[in-house]
Amino acid sequence: MTVNSDVDISIVLERLGKKPNVLNLSQSIPPHTIIGWEGGDTQPSDEAINSEWTTYKSSSQYAEDQKL
């Protein structure tokens, strides 16, 4: 599985409370992938990232963030 193309990985990691010491994302055209995760919390699976993004997009917080 891969991360869906519309996912903002940094928002998802914040919502999941995941904080690596070092995070490297691919520089390709989306979907980006996590290519480096060092230390800190355990890396979430692509499935967990996609699921949290779907939850976020259906929330009132997403609607508020889109207004900014």
mmCIF file as Biopython writes it, N, C-alpha, C and O atoms, coordinates in Angstrom:
data_model
#
loop_
_atom_site.group_PDB
_atom_site.id
_atom_site.type_symbol
_atom_site.label_atom_id
_atom_site.label_alt_id
_atom_site.label_comp_id
_atom_site.label_asym_id
_atom_site.label_entity_id
_atom_site.label_seq_id
_atom_site.pdbx_PDB_ins_code
_atom_site.Cartn_x
_atom_site.Cartn_y
_atom_site.Cartn_z
_atom_site.occupancy
_atom_site.B_iso_or_equiv
_atom_site.auth_seq_id
_atom_site.auth_asym_id
_atom_site.pdbx_PDB_model_num
ATOM 1   N N  . MET A ? 1  ? 0.849   -1.178 0.000  1.0 0.0 1  A 1 
ATOM 2   C CA . MET A ? 1  ? 0.000   0.000  0.000  1.0 0.0 1  A 1 
ATOM 3   C C  . MET A ? 1  ? 0.892   1.238  0.000  1.0 0.0 1  A 1 
ATOM 4   O O  . MET A ? 1  ? 2.013   1.210  0.508  1.0 0.0 1  A 1 
ATOM 5   N N  . THR A ? 2  ? 0.389   2.300  -0.564 1.0 0.0 2  A 1 
ATOM 6   C CA . THR A ? 2  ? 1.111   3.564  -0.567 1.0 0.0 2  A 1 
ATOM 7   C C  . THR A ? 2  ? 0.225   4.650  0.023  1.0 0.0 2  A 1 
ATOM 8   O O  . THR A ? 2  ? -0.988  4.489  0.157  1.0 0.0 2  A 1 
ATOM 9   N N  . VAL A ? 3  ? 0.852   5.739  0.365  1.0 0.0 3  A 1 
ATOM 10  C CA . VAL A ? 3  ? 0.118   6.883  0.898  1.0 0.0 3  A 1 
ATOM 11  C C  . VAL A ? 3  ? -0.661  7.521  -0.256 1.0 0.0 3  A 1 
ATOM 12  O O  . VAL A ? 3  ? -0.112  7.717  -1.341 1.0 0.0 3  A 1 
ATOM 13  N N  . ASN A ? 4  ? -1.925  7.840  -0.030 1.0 0.0 4  A 1 
ATOM 14  C CA . ASN A ? 4  ? -2.760  8.464  -1.049 1.0 0.0 4  A 1 
ATOM 15  C C  . ASN A ? 4  ? -2.172  9.801  -1.472 1.0 0.0 4  A 1 
ATOM 16  O O  . ASN A ? 4  ? -1.505  10.469 -0.682 1.0 0.0 4  A 1 
ATOM 17  N N  . SER A ? 5  ? -2.420  10.192 -2.722 1.0 0.0 5  A 1 
ATOM 18  C CA . SER A ? 5  ? -1.774  11.361 -3.302 1.0 0.0 5  A 1 
ATOM 19  C C  . SER A ? 5  ? -2.178  12.689 -2.672 1.0 0.0 5  A 1 
ATOM 20  O O  . SER A ? 5  ? -1.434  13.664 -2.782 1.0 0.0 5  A 1 
ATOM 21  N N  . ASP A ? 6  ? -3.330  12.754 -2.019 1.0 0.0 6  A 1 
ATOM 22  C CA . ASP A ? 6  ? -3.774  14.036 -1.444 1.0 0.0 6  A 1 
ATOM 23  C C  . ASP A ? 6  ? -3.390  14.215 0.026  1.0 0.0 6  A 1 
ATOM 24  O O  . ASP A ? 6  ? -3.722  15.239 0.624  1.0 0.0 6  A 1 
ATOM 25  N N  . VAL A ? 7  ? -2.708  13.256 0.607  1.0 0.0 7  A 1 
ATOM 26  C CA . VAL A ? 7  ? -2.386  13.276 2.036  1.0 0.0 7  A 1 
ATOM 27  C C  . VAL A ? 7  ? -1.291  14.294 2.345  1.0 0.0 7  A 1 
ATOM 28  O O  . VAL A ? 7  ? -0.277  14.358 1.649  1.0 0.0 7  A 1 
ATOM 29  N N  . ASP A ? 8  ? -1.503  15.084 3.385  1.0 0.0 8  A 1 
ATOM 30  C CA . ASP A ? 8  ? -0.459  15.954 3.929  1.0 0.0 8  A 1 
ATOM 31  C C  . ASP A ? 8  ? 0.131   15.190 5.116  1.0 0.0 8  A 1 
ATOM 32  O O  . ASP A ? 8  ? -0.436  15.180 6.208  1.0 0.0 8  A 1 
ATOM 33  N N  . ILE A ? 9  ? 1.258   14.564 4.885  1.0 0.0 9  A 1 
ATOM 34  C CA . ILE A ? 9  ? 1.854   13.679 5.884  1.0 0.0 9  A 1 
ATOM 35  C C  . ILE A ? 9  ? 2.154   14.413 7.185  1.0 0.0 9  A 1 
ATOM 36  O O  . ILE A ? 9  ? 1.972   13.842 8.261  1.0 0.0 9  A 1 
ATOM 37  N N  . SER A ? 10 ? 2.601   15.647 7.119  1.0 0.0 10 A 1 
ATOM 38  C CA . SER A ? 10 ? 2.933   16.378 8.354  1.0 0.0 10 A 1 
ATOM 39  C C  . SER A ? 10 ? 1.692   16.591 9.226  1.0 0.0 10 A 1 
ATOM 40  O O  . SER A ? 10 ? 1.773   16.484 10.450 1.0 0.0 10 A 1 
ATOM 41  N N  . ILE A ? 11 ? 0.553   16.890 8.611  1.0 0.0 11 A 1 
ATOM 42  C CA . ILE A ? 11 ? -0.693  17.044 9.391  1.0 0.0 11 A 1 
ATOM 43  C C  . ILE A ? 11 ? -1.074  15.721 10.034 1.0 0.0 11 A 1 
ATOM 44  O O  . ILE A ? 11 ? -1.446  15.678 11.207 1.0 0.0 11 A 1 
ATOM 45  N N  . VAL A ? 12 ? -0.983  14.649 9.269  1.0 0.0 12 A 1 
ATOM 46  C CA . VAL A ? 12 ? -1.358  13.341 9.798  1.0 0.0 12 A 1 
ATOM 47  C C  . VAL A ? 12 ? -0.467  12.943 10.962 1.0 0.0 12 A 1 
ATOM 48  O O  . VAL A ? 12 ? -0.957  12.452 11.979 1.0 0.0 12 A 1 
ATOM 49  N N  . LEU A ? 13 ? 0.838   13.151 10.821 1.0 0.0 13 A 1 
ATOM 50  C CA . LEU A ? 13 ? 1.747   12.780 11.909 1.0 0.0 13 A 1 
ATOM 51  C C  . LEU A ? 13 ? 1.427   13.564 13.176 1.0 0.0 13 A 1 
ATOM 52  O O  . LEU A ? 13 ? 1.473   13.018 14.278 1.0 0.0 13 A 1 
ATOM 53  N N  . GLU A ? 14 ? 1.106   14.834 13.018 1.0 0.0 14 A 1 
ATOM 54  C CA . GLU A ? 14 ? 0.725   15.646 14.175 1.0 0.0 14 A 1 
ATOM 55  C C  . GLU A ? 14 ? -0.554  15.107 14.812 1.0 0.0 14 A 1 
ATOM 56  O O  . GLU A ? 14 ? -0.640  14.988 16.034 1.0 0.0 14 A 1 
ATOM 57  N N  . ARG A ? 15 ? -1.537  14.785 13.989 1.0 0.0 15 A 1 
ATOM 58  C CA . ARG A ? 15 ? -2.806  14.263 14.513 1.0 0.0 15 A 1 
ATOM 59  C C  . ARG A ? 15 ? -2.625  12.905 15.203 1.0 0.0 15 A 1 
ATOM 60  O O  . ARG A ? 15 ? -3.320  12.593 16.170 1.0 0.0 15 A 1 
ATOM 61  N N  . LEU A ? 16 ? -1.689  12.111 14.696 1.0 0.0 16 A 1 
ATOM 62  C CA . LEU A ? 16 ? -1.420  10.805 15.314 1.0 0.0 16 A 1 
ATOM 63  C C  . LEU A ? 16 ? -0.487  10.908 16.520 1.0 0.0 16 A 1 
ATOM 64  O O  . LEU A ? 16 ? -0.284  9.930  17.239 1.0 0.0 16 A 1 
ATOM 65  N N  . GLY A ? 17 ? 0.079   12.097 16.737 1.0 0.0 17 A 1 
ATOM 66  C CA . GLY A ? 17 ? 1.010   12.283 17.845 1.0 0.0 17 A 1 
ATOM 67  C C  . GLY A ? 17 ? 2.335   11.586 17.618 1.0 0.0 17 A 1 
ATOM 68  O O  . GLY A ? 17 ? 3.007   11.205 18.577 1.0 0.0 17 A 1 
ATOM 69  N N  . LYS A ? 18 ? 2.720   11.412 16.360 1.0 0.0 18 A 1 
ATOM 70  C CA . LYS A ? 18 ? 3.969   10.730 16.016 1.0 0.0 18 A 1 
ATOM 71  C C  . LYS A ? 18 ? 5.046   11.764 15.720 1.0 0.0 18 A 1 
ATOM 72  O O  . LYS A ? 18 ? 4.844   12.676 14.918 1.0 0.0 18 A 1 
ATOM 73  N N  . LYS A ? 19 ? 6.204   11.610 16.384 1.0 0.0 19 A 1 
ATOM 74  C CA . LYS A ? 19 ? 7.294   12.557 16.209 1.0 0.0 19 A 1 
ATOM 75  C C  . LYS A ? 19 ? 8.614   11.809 16.066 1.0 0.0 19 A 1 
ATOM 76  O O  . LYS A ? 19 ? 9.177   11.333 17.052 1.0 0.0 19 A 1 
ATOM 77  N N  . PRO A ? 20 ? 9.100   11.709 14.834 1.0 0.0 20 A 1 
ATOM 78  C CA . PRO A ? 20 ? 10.427  11.109 14.659 1.0 0.0 20 A 1 
ATOM 79  C C  . PRO A ? 20 ? 11.502  12.137 14.987 1.0 0.0 20 A 1 
ATOM 80  O O  . PRO A ? 20 ? 11.239  13.339 14.973 1.0 0.0 20 A 1 
ATOM 81  N N  . ASN A ? 21 ? 12.696  11.674 15.277 1.0 0.0 21 A 1 
ATOM 82  C CA . ASN A ? 21 ? 13.812  12.599 15.441 1.0 0.0 21 A 1 
ATOM 83  C C  . ASN A ? 21 ? 14.236  13.140 14.081 1.0 0.0 21 A 1 
ATOM 84  O O  . ASN A ? 21 ? 14.605  14.307 13.955 1.0 0.0 21 A 1 
ATOM 85  N N  . VAL A ? 22 ? 14.179  12.280 13.063 1.0 0.0 22 A 1 
ATOM 86  C CA . VAL A ? 22 ? 14.520  12.659 11.691 1.0 0.0 22 A 1 
ATOM 87  C C  . VAL A ? 22 ? 13.458  12.075 10.768 1.0 0.0 22 A 1 
ATOM 88  O O  . VAL A ? 22 ? 13.129  10.893 10.863 1.0 0.0 22 A 1 
ATOM 89  N N  . LEU A ? 23 ? 12.921  12.909 9.869  1.0 0.0 23 A 1 
ATOM 90  C CA . LEU A ? 23 ? 11.921  12.473 8.899  1.0 0.0 23 A 1 
ATOM 91  C C  . LEU A ? 23 ? 12.363  12.910 7.509  1.0 0.0 23 A 1 
ATOM 92  O O  . LEU A ? 23 ? 12.640  14.087 7.278  1.0 0.0 23 A 1 
ATOM 93  N N  . ASN A ? 24 ? 12.425  11.962 6.594  1.0 0.0 24 A 1 
ATOM 94  C CA . ASN A ? 24 ? 12.744  12.264 5.200  1.0 0.0 24 A 1 
ATOM 95  C C  . ASN A ? 24 ? 11.605  11.769 4.329  1.0 0.0 24 A 1 
ATOM 96  O O  . ASN A ? 24 ? 11.197  10.611 4.419  1.0 0.0 24 A 1 
ATOM 97  N N  . LEU A ? 25 ? 11.088  12.667 3.475  1.0 0.0 25 A 1 
ATOM 98  C CA . LEU A ? 25 ? 10.037  12.314 2.536  1.0 0.0 25 A 1 
ATOM 99  C C  . LEU A ? 25 ? 10.613  12.297 1.137  1.0 0.0 25 A 1 
ATOM 100 O O  . LEU A ? 25 ? 11.548  13.035 0.829  1.0 0.0 25 A 1 
ATOM 101 N N  . SER A ? 26 ? 10.045  11.442 0.284  1.0 0.0 26 A 1 
ATOM 102 C CA . SER A ? 26 ? 10.477  11.426 -1.113 1.0 0.0 26 A 1 
ATOM 103 C C  . SER A ? 26 ? 10.168  12.774 -1.736 1.0 0.0 26 A 1 
ATOM 104 O O  . SER A ? 26 ? 9.228   13.451 -1.320 1.0 0.0 26 A 1 
ATOM 105 N N  . GLN A ? 27 ? 10.931  13.158 -2.707 1.0 0.0 27 A 1 
ATOM 106 C CA . GLN A ? 27 ? 10.748  14.440 -3.380 1.0 0.0 27 A 1 
ATOM 107 C C  . GLN A ? 27 ? 10.001  14.288 -4.701 1.0 0.0 27 A 1 
ATOM 108 O O  . GLN A ? 27 ? 9.934   15.226 -5.495 1.0 0.0 27 A 1 
ATOM 109 N N  . SER A ? 28 ? 9.446   13.110 -4.930 1.0 0.0 28 A 1 
ATOM 110 C CA . SER A ? 28 ? 8.731   12.847 -6.173 1.0 0.0 28 A 1 
ATOM 111 C C  . SER A ? 28 ? 7.390   13.570 -6.194 1.0 0.0 28 A 1 
ATOM 112 O O  . SER A ? 28 ? 6.956   14.146 -5.196 1.0 0.0 28 A 1 
ATOM 113 N N  . ILE A ? 29 ? 6.759   13.527 -7.332 1.0 0.0 29 A 1 
ATOM 114 C CA . ILE A ? 29 ? 5.395   14.034 -7.449 1.0 0.0 29 A 1 
ATOM 115 C C  . ILE A ? 29 ? 4.534   13.167 -6.530 1.0 0.0 29 A 1 
ATOM 116 O O  . ILE A ? 29 ? 4.744   11.956 -6.471 1.0 0.0 29 A 1 
ATOM 117 N N  . PRO A ? 30 ? 3.563   13.757 -5.805 1.0 0.0 30 A 1 
ATOM 118 C CA . PRO A ? 30 ? 2.747   12.959 -4.896 1.0 0.0 30 A 1 
ATOM 119 C C  . PRO A ? 30 ? 2.177   11.720 -5.578 1.0 0.0 30 A 1 
ATOM 120 O O  . PRO A ? 30 ? 1.847   11.776 -6.762 1.0 0.0 30 A 1 
ATOM 121 N N  . PRO A ? 31 ? 2.055   10.627 -4.877 1.0 0.0 31 A 1 
ATOM 122 C CA . PRO A ? 31 ? 2.116   10.566 -3.424 1.0 0.0 31 A 1 
ATOM 123 C C  . PRO A ? 31 ? 3.552   10.482 -2.913 1.0 0.0 31 A 1 
ATOM 124 O O  . PRO A ? 31 ? 4.369   9.724  -3.436 1.0 0.0 31 A 1 
ATOM 125 N N  . HIS A ? 32 ? 3.841   11.269 -1.889 1.0 0.0 32 A 1 
ATOM 126 C CA . HIS A ? 32 ? 5.137   11.197 -1.238 1.0 0.0 32 A 1 
ATOM 127 C C  . HIS A ? 32 ? 5.152   9.960  -0.352 1.0 0.0 32 A 1 
ATOM 128 O O  . HIS A ? 32 ? 4.107   9.465  0.070  1.0 0.0 32 A 1 
ATOM 129 N N  . THR A ? 33 ? 6.318   9.488  -0.087 1.0 0.0 33 A 1 
ATOM 130 C CA . THR A ? 33 ? 6.466   8.367  0.824  1.0 0.0 33 A 1 
ATOM 131 C C  . THR A ? 33 ? 7.509   8.727  1.866  1.0 0.0 33 A 1 
ATOM 132 O O  . THR A ? 33 ? 8.384   9.561  1.635  1.0 0.0 33 A 1 
ATOM 133 N N  . ILE A ? 34 ? 7.399   8.091  3.001  1.0 0.0 34 A 1 
ATOM 134 C CA . ILE A ? 34 ? 8.399   8.270  4.048  1.0 0.0 34 A 1 
ATOM 135 C C  . ILE A ? 34 ? 9.571   7.375  3.680  1.0 0.0 34 A 1 
ATOM 136 O O  . ILE A ? 34 ? 9.437   6.152  3.642  1.0 0.0 34 A 1 
ATOM 137 N N  . ILE A ? 35 ? 10.724  7.988  3.410  1.0 0.0 35 A 1 
ATOM 138 C CA . ILE A ? 35 ? 11.897  7.201  3.028  1.0 0.0 35 A 1 
ATOM 139 C C  . ILE A ? 35 ? 12.929  7.138  4.149  1.0 0.0 35 A 1 
ATOM 140 O O  . ILE A ? 35 ? 13.896  6.381  4.068  1.0 0.0 35 A 1 
ATOM 141 N N  . GLY A ? 36 ? 12.721  7.931  5.189  1.0 0.0 36 A 1 
ATOM 142 C CA . GLY A ? 36 ? 13.628  7.898  6.332  1.0 0.0 36 A 1 
ATOM 143 C C  . GLY A ? 36 ? 12.901  8.292  7.601  1.0 0.0 36 A 1 
ATOM 144 O O  . GLY A ? 36 ? 12.267  9.345  7.661  1.0 0.0 36 A 1 
ATOM 145 N N  . TRP A ? 37 ? 12.992  7.454  8.603  1.0 0.0 37 A 1 
ATOM 146 C CA . TRP A ? 37 ? 12.358  7.706  9.894  1.0 0.0 37 A 1 
ATOM 147 C C  . TRP A ? 37 ? 13.339  7.219  10.938 1.0 0.0 37 A 1 
ATOM 148 O O  . TRP A ? 37 ? 13.630  6.025  11.014 1.0 0.0 37 A 1 
ATOM 149 N N  . GLU A ? 38 ? 13.850  8.135  11.745 1.0 0.0 38 A 1 
ATOM 150 C CA . GLU A ? 38 ? 14.830  7.754  12.761 1.0 0.0 38 A 1 
ATOM 151 C C  . GLU A ? 38 ? 14.388  8.215  14.127 1.0 0.0 38 A 1 
ATOM 152 O O  . GLU A ? 38 ? 13.986  9.363  14.316 1.0 0.0 38 A 1 
ATOM 153 N N  . GLY A ? 39 ? 14.470  7.307  15.072 1.0 0.0 39 A 1 
ATOM 154 C CA . GLY A ? 39 ? 14.207  7.619  16.467 1.0 0.0 39 A 1 
ATOM 155 C C  . GLY A ? 39 ? 12.811  8.112  16.743 1.0 0.0 39 A 1 
ATOM 156 O O  . GLY A ? 39 ? 11.954  8.135  15.859 1.0 0.0 39 A 1 
ATOM 157 N N  . GLY A ? 40 ? 12.594  8.504  17.977 1.0 0.0 40 A 1 
ATOM 158 C CA . GLY A ? 40 ? 11.283  8.996  18.374 1.0 0.0 40 A 1 
ATOM 159 C C  . GLY A ? 40 ? 10.248  7.891  18.384 1.0 0.0 40 A 1 
ATOM 160 O O  . GLY A ? 40 ? 10.548  6.748  18.728 1.0 0.0 40 A 1 
ATOM 161 N N  . ASP A ? 41 ? 9.021   8.239  18.002 1.0 0.0 41 A 1 
ATOM 162 C CA . ASP A ? 41 ? 7.923   7.274  17.983 1.0 0.0 41 A 1 
ATOM 163 C C  . ASP A ? 41 ? 8.075   6.293  16.824 1.0 0.0 41 A 1 
ATOM 164 O O  . ASP A ? 41 ? 8.854   6.519  15.898 1.0 0.0 41 A 1 
ATOM 165 N N  . THR A ? 42 ? 7.319   5.204  16.893 1.0 0.0 42 A 1 
ATOM 166 C CA . THR A ? 42 ? 7.329   4.250  15.788 1.0 0.0 42 A 1 
ATOM 167 C C  . THR A ? 42 ? 6.632   4.827  14.568 1.0 0.0 42 A 1 
ATOM 168 O O  . THR A ? 42 ? 5.654   5.565  14.687 1.0 0.0 42 A 1 
ATOM 169 N N  . GLN A ? 43 ? 7.136   4.489  13.415 1.0 0.0 43 A 1 
ATOM 170 C CA . GLN A ? 43 ? 6.581   4.982  12.160 1.0 0.0 43 A 1 
ATOM 171 C C  . GLN A ? 43 ? 5.209   4.364  11.917 1.0 0.0 43 A 1 
ATOM 172 O O  . GLN A ? 43 ? 5.066   3.145  12.004 1.0 0.0 43 A 1 
ATOM 173 N N  . PRO A ? 44 ? 4.196   5.177  11.615 1.0 0.0 44 A 1 
ATOM 174 C CA . PRO A ? 44 ? 2.876   4.629  11.312 1.0 0.0 44 A 1 
ATOM 175 C C  . PRO A ? 44 ? 2.870   3.986  9.926  1.0 0.0 44 A 1 
ATOM 176 O O  . PRO A ? 44 ? 3.635   4.378  9.045  1.0 0.0 44 A 1 
ATOM 177 N N  . SER A ? 45 ? 2.012   3.014  9.750  1.0 0.0 45 A 1 
ATOM 178 C CA . SER A ? 45 ? 1.890   2.353  8.450  1.0 0.0 45 A 1 
ATOM 179 C C  . SER A ? 45 ? 1.202   3.292  7.455  1.0 0.0 45 A 1 
ATOM 180 O O  . SER A ? 45 ? 0.547   4.259  7.844  1.0 0.0 45 A 1 
ATOM 181 N N  . ASP A ? 46 ? 1.363   2.988  6.179  1.0 0.0 46 A 1 
ATOM 182 C CA . ASP A ? 46 ? 0.666   3.754  5.146  1.0 0.0 46 A 1 
ATOM 183 C C  . ASP A ? 46 ? -0.842  3.679  5.361  1.0 0.0 46 A 1 
ATOM 184 O O  . ASP A ? 46 ? -1.552  4.663  5.155  1.0 0.0 46 A 1 
ATOM 185 N N  . GLU A ? 47 ? -1.322  2.525  5.770  1.0 0.0 47 A 1 
ATOM 186 C CA . GLU A ? 47 ? -2.755  2.346  6.039  1.0 0.0 47 A 1 
ATOM 187 C C  . GLU A ? 47 ? -3.221  3.281  7.160  1.0 0.0 47 A 1 
ATOM 188 O O  . GLU A ? 47 ? -4.279  3.900  7.046  1.0 0.0 47 A 1 
ATOM 189 N N  . ALA A ? 48 ? -2.451  3.387  8.228  1.0 0.0 48 A 1 
ATOM 190 C CA . ALA A ? 48 ? -2.806  4.275  9.346  1.0 0.0 48 A 1 
ATOM 191 C C  . ALA A ? 48 ? -2.786  5.735  8.906  1.0 0.0 48 A 1 
ATOM 192 O O  . ALA A ? 48 ? -3.635  6.522  9.325  1.0 0.0 48 A 1 
ATOM 193 N N  . ILE A ? 49 ? -1.822  6.097  8.063  1.0 0.0 49 A 1 
ATOM 194 C CA . ILE A ? 49 ? -1.736  7.472  7.557  1.0 0.0 49 A 1 
ATOM 195 C C  . ILE A ? 49 ? -2.954  7.796  6.702  1.0 0.0 49 A 1 
ATOM 196 O O  . ILE A ? 49 ? -3.584  8.839  6.879  1.0 0.0 49 A 1 
ATOM 197 N N  . ASN A ? 50 ? -3.285  6.902  5.774  1.0 0.0 50 A 1 
ATOM 198 C CA . ASN A ? 50 ? -4.446  7.126  4.909  1.0 0.0 50 A 1 
ATOM 199 C C  . ASN A ? 50 ? -5.741  7.192  5.714  1.0 0.0 50 A 1 
ATOM 200 O O  . ASN A ? 50 ? -6.606  8.024  5.438  1.0 0.0 50 A 1 
ATOM 201 N N  . SER A ? 51 ? -5.873  6.330  6.691  1.0 0.0 51 A 1 
ATOM 202 C CA . SER A ? 51 ? -7.080  6.299  7.521  1.0 0.0 51 A 1 
ATOM 203 C C  . SER A ? 51 ? -7.248  7.594  8.306  1.0 0.0 51 A 1 
ATOM 204 O O  . SER A ? 51 ? -8.345  8.148  8.373  1.0 0.0 51 A 1 
ATOM 205 N N  . GLU A ? 52 ? -6.163  8.072  8.898  1.0 0.0 52 A 1 
ATOM 206 C CA . GLU A ? 52 ? -6.236  9.315  9.673  1.0 0.0 52 A 1 
ATOM 207 C C  . GLU A ? 52 ? -6.533  10.504 8.771  1.0 0.0 52 A 1 
ATOM 208 O O  . GLU A ? 52 ? -7.258  11.416 9.169  1.0 0.0 52 A 1 
ATOM 209 N N  . TRP A ? 53 ? -5.984  10.506 7.561  1.0 0.0 53 A 1 
ATOM 210 C CA . TRP A ? 53 ? -6.250  11.594 6.626  1.0 0.0 53 A 1 
ATOM 211 C C  . TRP A ? 53 ? -7.734  11.621 6.254  1.0 0.0 53 A 1 
ATOM 212 O O  . TRP A ? 53 ? -8.339  12.691 6.179  1.0 0.0 53 A 1 
ATOM 213 N N  . THR A ? 54 ? -8.313  10.452 6.025  1.0 0.0 54 A 1 
ATOM 214 C CA . THR A ? 54 ? -9.738  10.360 5.707  1.0 0.0 54 A 1 
ATOM 215 C C  . THR A ? 54 ? -10.572 10.892 6.860  1.0 0.0 54 A 1 
ATOM 216 O O  . THR A ? 54 ? -11.541 11.620 6.641  1.0 0.0 54 A 1 
ATOM 217 N N  . THR A ? 55 ? -10.206 10.536 8.083  1.0 0.0 55 A 1 
ATOM 218 C CA . THR A ? 55 ? -10.906 11.022 9.273  1.0 0.0 55 A 1 
ATOM 219 C C  . THR A ? 55 ? -10.792 12.539 9.371  1.0 0.0 55 A 1 
ATOM 220 O O  . THR A ? 55 ? -11.778 13.230 9.628  1.0 0.0 55 A 1 
ATOM 221 N N  . TYR A ? 56 ? -9.583  13.048 9.165  1.0 0.0 56 A 1 
ATOM 222 C CA . TYR A ? 56 ? -9.351  14.498 9.228  1.0 0.0 56 A 1 
ATOM 223 C C  . TYR A ? 56 ? -10.174 15.236 8.179  1.0 0.0 56 A 1 
ATOM 224 O O  . TYR A ? 56 ? -10.793 16.257 8.478  1.0 0.0 56 A 1 
ATOM 225 N N  . LYS A ? 57 ? -10.182 14.721 6.948  1.0 0.0 57 A 1 
ATOM 226 C CA . LYS A ? 57 ? -10.909 15.401 5.871  1.0 0.0 57 A 1 
ATOM 227 C C  . LYS A ? 57 ? -12.414 15.457 6.118  1.0 0.0 57 A 1 
ATOM 228 O O  . LYS A ? 57 ? -13.093 16.342 5.598  1.0 0.0 57 A 1 
ATOM 229 N N  . SER A ? 58 ? -12.935 14.531 6.896  1.0 0.0 58 A 1 
ATOM 230 C CA . SER A ? 58 ? -14.370 14.544 7.187  1.0 0.0 58 A 1 
ATOM 231 C C  . SER A ? 58 ? -14.695 15.315 8.466  1.0 0.0 58 A 1 
ATOM 232 O O  . SER A ? 58 ? -15.850 15.360 8.890  1.0 0.0 58 A 1 
ATOM 233 N N  . SER A ? 59 ? -13.675 15.923 9.080  1.0 0.0 59 A 1 
ATOM 234 C CA . SER A ? 59 ? -13.879 16.631 10.345 1.0 0.0 59 A 1 
ATOM 235 C C  . SER A ? 59 ? -14.147 18.117 10.128 1.0 0.0 59 A 1 
ATOM 236 O O  . SER A ? 59 ? -13.854 18.675 9.070  1.0 0.0 59 A 1 
ATOM 237 N N  . SER A ? 60 ? -14.703 18.728 11.144 1.0 0.0 60 A 1 
ATOM 238 C CA . SER A ? 60 ? -14.927 20.171 11.093 1.0 0.0 60 A 1 
ATOM 239 C C  . SER A ? 60 ? -13.593 20.923 11.122 1.0 0.0 60 A 1 
ATOM 240 O O  . SER A ? 60 ? -13.504 22.040 10.612 1.0 0.0 60 A 1 
ATOM 241 N N  . GLN A ? 61 ? -12.564 20.323 11.709 1.0 0.0 61 A 1 
ATOM 242 C CA . GLN A ? 61 ? -11.243 20.959 11.742 1.0 0.0 61 A 1 
ATOM 243 C C  . GLN A ? 61 ? -10.707 21.152 10.323 1.0 0.0 61 A 1 
ATOM 244 O O  . GLN A ? 61 ? -10.114 22.188 10.021 1.0 0.0 61 A 1 
ATOM 245 N N  . TYR A ? 62 ? -10.910 20.174 9.464  1.0 0.0 62 A 1 
ATOM 246 C CA . TYR A ? 62 ? -10.464 20.286 8.072  1.0 0.0 62 A 1 
ATOM 247 C C  . TYR A ? 62 ? -11.162 21.463 7.393  1.0 0.0 62 A 1 
ATOM 248 O O  . TYR A ? 62 ? -10.530 22.253 6.692  1.0 0.0 62 A 1 
ATOM 249 N N  . ALA A ? 63 ? -12.467 21.567 7.609  1.0 0.0 63 A 1 
ATOM 250 C CA . ALA A ? 63 ? -13.235 22.674 7.015  1.0 0.0 63 A 1 
ATOM 251 C C  . ALA A ? 63 ? -12.699 24.015 7.509  1.0 0.0 63 A 1 
ATOM 252 O O  . ALA A ? 63 ? -12.566 24.957 6.728  1.0 0.0 63 A 1 
ATOM 253 N N  . GLU A ? 64 ? -12.398 24.100 8.775  1.0 0.0 64 A 1 
ATOM 254 C CA . GLU A ? 64 ? -11.843 25.345 9.345  1.0 0.0 64 A 1 
ATOM 255 C C  . GLU A ? 64 ? -10.458 25.647 8.755  1.0 0.0 64 A 1 
ATOM 256 O O  . GLU A ? 64 ? -10.156 26.791 8.414  1.0 0.0 64 A 1 
ATOM 257 N N  . ASP A ? 65 ? -9.641  24.630 8.643  1.0 0.0 65 A 1 
ATOM 258 C CA . ASP A ? 65 ? -8.286  24.820 8.112  1.0 0.0 65 A 1 
ATOM 259 C C  . ASP A ? 65 ? -8.324  25.267 6.651  1.0 0.0 65 A 1 
ATOM 260 O O  . ASP A ? 65 ? -7.434  25.994 6.209  1.0 0.0 65 A 1 
ATOM 261 N N  . GLN A ? 66 ? -9.322  24.852 5.908  1.0 0.0 66 A 1 
ATOM 262 C CA . GLN A ? 66 ? -9.449  25.237 4.502  1.0 0.0 66 A 1 
ATOM 263 C C  . GLN A ? 66 ? -9.815  26.708 4.349  1.0 0.0 66 A 1 
ATOM 264 O O  . GLN A ? 66 ? -9.549  27.309 3.308  1.0 0.0 66 A 1 
ATOM 265 N N  . LYS A ? 67 ? -10.419 27.285 5.370  1.0 0.0 67 A 1 
ATOM 266 C CA . LYS A ? 67 ? -10.788 28.697 5.332  1.0 0.0 67 A 1 
ATOM 267 C C  . LYS A ? 67 ? -9.586  29.630 5.498  1.0 0.0 67 A 1 
ATOM 268 O O  . LYS A ? 67 ? -9.637  30.799 5.116  1.0 0.0 67 A 1 
ATOM 269 N N  . LEU A ? 68 ? -8.500  29.094 6.076  1.0 0.0 68 A 1 
ATOM 270 C CA . LEU A ? 68 ? -7.312  29.919 6.351  1.0 0.0 68 A 1 
ATOM 271 C C  . LEU A ? 68 ? -6.567  30.282 5.119  1.0 0.0 68 A 1 
ATOM 272 O O  . LEU A ? 68 ? -5.550  30.971 5.194  1.0 0.0 68 A 1 
#
